[in-house]
């Protein structure tokens, strides 16, 4: 098949979140979604994964997909070259700043439970006292003291509170330390502190520049508030049916859920398989 010129493609870059968006239960991608992405690539579009997970927690997914492109990981702190297994870009969160931020949050709402993602392609996720890991299939190392979380460079801190829900914890943390760090809700039981200025949008912009594609040629898919900056950057934002209300409020389009191949439904309209009608408008 001859690839279409980028100038006539509906979008030259397809940016997809993973959890709750491209992935179904069990970290799997449906055959239909794989086929829709393959058709889009054959038409000349590029696909880039943009995830809150750091590189060590996403490589098994990339391997299962046979994915060899760039991946924006760690909530935008990392740009990872999958084919060469190396980081093109990485930003760490100052550990002293992270400790201060936790102290300020606890002064407001009492004890919080914390975990960290260490920096690097082979780094570990350290789990502090009280923190509950809701994704047991992902590798973690439990530490005895909070001070042990700061043993090596990190790219983000994950928070939980024994009583507050995710929305309230995010609101309080942002009001207390939002001028020091970026506070975002990345998923259920996943409130995070990141380096100032780091978001999925900042990481995607860096990766898109490497690929030679701009925001005006990008369609983005997501499901949680951490995808809001990515939607603001991209030309067209598509929220899943299972998306958080804050993302739905800023989305350009709503599709089916991740379990119902919501990404494939949109891509099949934008990049019809051979022998069907041409691309429909957005």
Secondary structure, DSSP 8 states (H G I E B T S, - for coil): -----GGGSS-SEEEE-IIIII-BTTTB--HHHHHHHHHHHHTT-EEEEE-SS-GGGTHHHHHHHT--SEEEEGGGTEEEETTTTEEEEE--B-HHHHHHHHHHHHHHHS-EEEEEEESSTT--EEE-TT---S-TTS--EE-SSGGGGGSS-EEEEEEEESSS-HHHHHHHHHHHHTTTSEEEEEETTEEEEE-TT-SHHHHHHHHHHHHT--GGGEEEEE-SGGGHHHHHHSSEEEE-TT--HHHHHH-SEE---GGGTHHHHHHHHHS--TTS------
